[in-house]
């Protein structure tokens, strides 16, 4: 009986390793894409340029500049204004903005900073840079939902390829724009 169970267990493991369930996995991935959407892979350099285009075209806020760029813990930090930072987290950090594919981007805001009132506008541009098809109304809904979901640690999505997360700390808060790839 033990040999039979051992052989049965080995058979199940063999089917799992050889891809017997690949059709179900692909079907699940397609369902996920239909429900949550996806975006094309973009490099850090391209997405920061798209963000800057949104900023410059729509307002006189400071764009992200390599003059105010630092790297920390495998991420790129851009100082936008005192107390407001754009952080880019690549999937695999190489230190090369033109090759690093973005996993997610963060607008990091220090509470009670001199320019905190500009954070919402920067956030609108950051979301538009990640998916220009999202309307201002949808952005406002996502931001409200993200704040309301923060205590549960969940992100929100409207089916257009990005998730929005919100983290509130004692002296700062962060909005995360997470890219969903197929």
ABEGO torsion letter per residue (X at the ends): XAAAAAAAAAAAAAAAAAGAAAAAAAAAAAAAAAAAEBBBBBBAAAAAAAAAAAAAAABABBBBBAAABBBBGGBBBBBABBGBBBBBBBABBAGBAAABBBABBBBBBBBGBAAAAAAAAAAAAAAAAABAABBAAAAAAAAAAAAAAAAAGBBBBAGAGBBBBBBBBAABBBBBBBBBBX
